[in-house]
Amino acid sequence: MKYSLSMTDQQQAEIKAHVLPADGKEAVAIALCGRRAGATSHRLLVNKIIPVPYEACSIREANRVSWSTDLLIPLLGEASRRRMAIVKIHGHPQNYPWHSEVDDESDRELFPSIYGWMEDDNPHASAIMLPNEQIIGRIVSPEGMFESLNVVKVVGEDLKFYYANTDLQNVPEFAKRTAQTFGEETFAKLKRLKVGIVGCSGTGSWVIEQLGRYGVGTLDLLQKSLRKI
Ligand SMILES: [Zn+2]
């Protein structure tokens, strides 16, 4: 199963303004997310952002934050009714790019009670944001196990993708020239993309061939009648 989290660039900016404030101390926000549970991938889409007020935190330091989870109660009711996901996001102002041991401990304490409110076992997640706006997230299971979100996607003027696995992929023979022209990193990005093409005749067929030669990982082709082929 692959997990992803998507949001707009405005939502990303809103989260950053709250979880990475000018005082250089950690802070938390909760994102209520819609979800699409597929057979092989599970997508979370940010619907609403609820900042945890700074004054509701019993501890706020440069490397830890502690807050009253009573604030979650009204959100849990809504999440349960609408089968939404709770995503806890906190800032790492010191740029530490992993969840810390303190994070592990607090997620293992918090998430079992979140699952306890829900009527299903759909996943919920915990994420950190770094000063460069990068978001790194993980699913926390009801048993307190962690599994990385494969990608966090931010949609705005630009498309931003933050991948858990940044290893460059092997470049197949047919795409070597693309990789040489655009660089291996760009090629790795193309390989991870899934592109939908509506209309597969005149222009579409050329576009499909071109994208295939560029090494785009997955092509979803739709006829003009919008039937998937
Ligand atoms: Zn942390």
Boltz pocket constraint, residues with backbone or C-beta under 6 A from the ligand:
constraints:
  - pocket:
      binder: B
      contacts: [[A, 63], [A, 90], [A, 91], [A, 92], [A, 98], [A, 99], [A, 100], [A, 103], [A, 128]]
      max_distance: 6.0
